[in-house]
Amino acid sequence: MMIEYVSDTEYADCPLSLVWQGRRYEIAEIFARWHGPGEKGFRVKTENGFAFELTYQEFSDDWHVQPI
């Protein structure tokens, strides 16, 4: 799985695209975000209307993707 992102003031704070099951999806909208102990989370909508929850685990430097 791959997540492309840009970093502004913090590392991995704006996801741009993701790869899910071998297919690349461009992110059109981030409609929710949160930051907890050791993680960052995003709920995103892709250009073709799919929604995903992305969670970045800071300690392991690992992304998790879940369709919603």
Beta strands, then each sheet from edge to edge (+ up, - down):
strand 1: 2-6
strand 2: 14-20
strand 3: 23-36
strand 4: 39-46
strand 5: 51-57
strand 6: 62-67
sheet 1: 1+ 2- 3+ 4- 5+ 6-
end
